[in-house]
Amino acid sequence: MNKQRMPILEKLLNHKLVAKYSFHVPGHKNGLLYNGIENNPFNDILKIDQTELNGLDDLHSPEGCIGQSQTMLQELYDSYRSYYLINGSTVGNLAAVFSTCESGDKIIVQRNSHKSVLNAIKFKDLRPIFLEPEYDMEYGTASYLDFETVKQAIDLHSDAKAFLITSPNYYGLTTDYTEHIKYIKSKNIIVICDEAHGAHFIKGAPFPQSTINQGAHIVIQSAHKTLPAMTMASWMHISRDFNKKEELEYNLSVLQSSSPSYPLMASLDYARFFLENLTSDDIYKIKNSIENFIDRLNNIPQIYICKSKDSKMIKDFLKIKINSNTVVNGFELQARFESEGIYTELADENGVLLIHPLNVLDNIDTLITKIYKSVQDLPVIKKNHSFYSIIKNDKVTSIEYNYKELSKITKSFVDIKNSIGMVCAQNIIPYPPGIPFLIEGETITEGKIIALNKYLDAGFRFQGTPFLYDGKISVFNLKG
Ligand SMILES: Cc1ncc(COP(=O)(O)O)c(C=O)c1O
């Protein structure tokens, strides 16, 4: 197939020329009903916001332009099948877990999995086995799963049905998972990889290697995170030795909207085209430009760029972690950058994370000037960075109760300080990066409470936990 084509976008643009009258959904009628907005930003996009009309194919039974576009994606990633997702990697994770595990089955996951993984486990009433990742002391964050941890978990739980790896993490940190995946597969356990942050890895070195090439059965990627796809637009791939294709396709059809967004799918068509045309030369130019940017950032005394000393760790060079060399924490640093119009991906206790675009920046001088301006008044101190988000758990843990049992038990809110020893009834997830800190069903320890109070003092935001800011935590009424 001609790799320069974008079948979905082409059909939509053609449709725009020929379709004069809309007597079908969506109700905006090619944007006709959008009145009264000055310089209406929706104008162009609504003309391609179509439905399953003749010639525009159907995501749930793709035989035309969507099918062709997915086949082109399959060829690029050398997968057995690739699927467009219009509800993010979130729906990919849900569908992958639902297709590989039945209620009561064991699934092995990293403790720092995305919340969609934890939701999938709870929905299906699975028995989760949580693995403690390694921590990188330069970054102050989780880095990757060590082979010994994986081996220990598999040897203890060889009856698990699936193993879900998250690679890379939010900070772009990963390792070579070839050996891990081989070992897991040797026990007939399905390997799912949440590669939400690594859709560009398929291009190979100097990017880290994709887990598709390391043998994973299912790989899920948020094309919208690093490729030029619209928010939510994602895709997933399956390998030739994955034998639950029908179950997966069924679950995707159940979980995804019956009215998939054409602008999102067209943006996936474009993201695939973009990646196809990204040459090694382009990639090396981007890498050199990032190295130059980092050198210039490191010349600003108030900040420094994290660099790991761990030889097993592999890092995506698009992710740049800037830490503070001053009294201000990451949240204040973020606010200072924003006052200069520079918006970052996330802030944590020590710094901010930038996701560099997949092109060469032509405004490095301006950026350096603005970043310097935002911090120049701060006295430089070489502080000891506090990594209080690092609370090490045992390498392999599980929860005492199953989710069905817990669903029958009442809950109450108690003061955080009185909750030690109780069973947590909510997922406590600082956002970003959206990694669970306390998981529903886990026993609350003193160490967790100390860390939680520090999170709250530092200004972390948590999703769906309204009373946490009032010092209350939800627990199951199990004891006393
Ligand atoms: C590791 C990881 N997996 C999955 C997701 C969910 O991806 P999406 O936003 O595409 O649904 C995220 C989102 O941040 C993530 O960080």
PDBQT file of the ligand as one rigid body, heavy atoms in Angstrom, charges set to zero:
ROOT
HETATM    1  C1  LIG A 501       1.222   4.659  31.725  1.00  0.00    +0.000 C 
HETATM    2  C2  LIG A 501      -0.111   5.128  31.210  1.00  0.00    +0.000 A 
HETATM    3  N1  LIG A 501      -0.974   4.231  30.723  1.00  0.00    +0.000 NA
HETATM    4  C3  LIG A 501      -2.178   4.582  30.241  1.00  0.00    +0.000 A 
HETATM    5  C4  LIG A 501      -2.576   5.893  30.259  1.00  0.00    +0.000 A 
HETATM    6  C5  LIG A 501      -3.920   6.251  29.740  1.00  0.00    +0.000 C 
HETATM    7  O1  LIG A 501      -3.763   6.790  28.449  1.00  0.00    +0.000 OA
HETATM    8  P1  LIG A 501      -4.877   7.613  27.723  1.00  0.00    +0.000 P 
HETATM    9  O2  LIG A 501      -4.816   8.998  28.268  1.00  0.00    +0.000 OA
HETATM   10  O3  LIG A 501      -4.471   7.546  26.271  1.00  0.00    +0.000 OA
HETATM   11  O4  LIG A 501      -6.183   6.960  27.965  1.00  0.00    +0.000 OA
HETATM   12  C6  LIG A 501      -1.716   6.877  30.772  1.00  0.00    +0.000 A 
HETATM   13  C7  LIG A 501      -2.137   8.281  30.821  1.00  0.00    +0.000 C 
HETATM   14  O5  LIG A 501      -1.494   9.168  31.279  1.00  0.00    +0.000 OA
HETATM   15  C8  LIG A 501      -0.440   6.484  31.263  1.00  0.00    +0.000 A 
HETATM   16  O6  LIG A 501       0.417   7.373  31.782  1.00  0.00    +0.000 OA
ENDROOT
TORSDOF 0
